């Protein structure tokens, strides 16, 4: 398998993981408002915040090219490009880690501590699963987009 096909497969895999993660969360959110819920607990905005943080972290991480992490001041305009790129990459991973930690916190405080049964507990579990899949899809996408191809020519002006 050549590098172009591997890169394409990685991008599709990342997209599938991202959509599967959001499917789990949207499924839990719609089930919480349905008549089959059987409880007074619903998915509210507080449950959406970790997913929003993870999605923003994914956007931040995948907006950085791998080459900028090792960039010198002659490759791009300005000084300290590599330092700035590493800082932005760290902030993206911090957003995603905060989203995952926030989803675990929401699950524990909102669903586990009050000891809700499993159909209601699924709302918290789906939130954690969604954030973990978004995090995994971001890593897969970043690695697959930044794969080096032996036959790629980088033209610099």
N, C-alpha and C positions, 0 to 999 in steps of 0.2 A: 504494500500500500504506500503510495507516494505521499509526500507532505501536503499537497493540495487537497487530496481526498481525506486525509487525517484532519486537516484544519476544518474542512466542510463538515465532517462527521462530528467534530467537537462543538462547532457552532450549533448544529441541529440538536445535539445532546443537551447543550446548555439551555437552548430554547425550550426543549421538552421538560427539563427539570424545573425551569422557571414557571412554565404554564401549569405544570402539575402541582407545584407549591401553591400558586394562587387558586387553583381549582379546589384544593383541600380547604383553604380558608373561606372562599366564597361559598362552598358547599355548606360549611358549618354556619356561616352567617345567614344563609337563606333558610337553613333548617331551624335556626334559633327563632325565626319569626313565623314559622309555619304552625299550623294547628296541631301537628303531630309532635311538637316539642314536649309538651306535658309538664313544663316548669315555667316559672316566672323569670328565669334568667335568660337574657338575650345578649347577643354580641353587640357591643356599643363601640363608640369611637375609641375608647381606651384600648380595645382589642385590635384596632386597626393601626395604632401608632407604631408598634414594632415592625409590622410589615412595610409601612411607609419608610421607616428608617433603613430597613434592609434593602428596599428597592432603590432608595437614594444612594446608599453605599455601593450598590452594584453599578449604578450609573457613574459614580465618581471613579471607582476602580477601573472600569473598562474604558474610561476616557483617557487613560494614561498609556502611552506606548512604552514598551519594555526598553527601547533604546534610550528613552529620556532618563531612565534611572542611572545610566552610566555616562550620560552626556557630559562633554566638557564645554567650556565657555565658547569654543570656536564653532561647535556644531549648530548651536541655536543662538538667537540673539539674547544677550544679557549674561550676567554672571550667576552662578549658583543654581543652574537649571536642574541639575541632578538632585540637589538638596530640596528644592521646591517640589519636584516630582515625588520624591520619597515622602515628604510631609503630606502631600495630598493623598498619596496611596495609603499612608497610615491613617489619615482621617476617614477614608473610605472603608478600610477594614474596621476602624473603630465604630463607624455607623452600623456596619453589619453585625459586629459583635454586640453592640448595644441593642440592636433589634432582636437578636437571639436571646440575650439575657433578659430583655424586657418581656419577651413572649413567655419565657420560663417563669418570670416573676408574676405576670398576669395570670398564668395558669395556676400557680401555687396559691396566690392570694385570693383569686376570684372563684376558683373551682375546686381545688384540693382541700384547702383549710375548712371551708363550709361543708365538706364531705358530700358533694353532689354525686348522684349515681352516674353511670357511664354515658347515657345519651347526652347528658348535660356536660359531663367532663370532656366529651369529645370536642367541644368548642375550644377549650384550652389546648388539648393535644393537637388539634388541627392547626392552631396558631404556631405552636412550636415546630411541627413538621413543615409547615409552609416556610417559616423563616430559615430552617435548616436547608431546605431544598433551594431557596433563593441564594443562600450563602454558597452552597455547593455549585449551583449553576454559574455564579459569578467567577468562582475559581476555575471551573472548566472553560468558560468563555475567555477569560484572560489568558490562560495557558494556550488555548487553541488559536487565539488571534495573534499571539506573539511568538508563534513557532517560526523558526528560521527555515527558509527554503534554500537549498543549495543552488537552485537555478534562478533565484530572484536577483535582479540587478537593481541596486539602489542608486539612482541618479541624483547627484547633488549639484546644484548650480552655484 
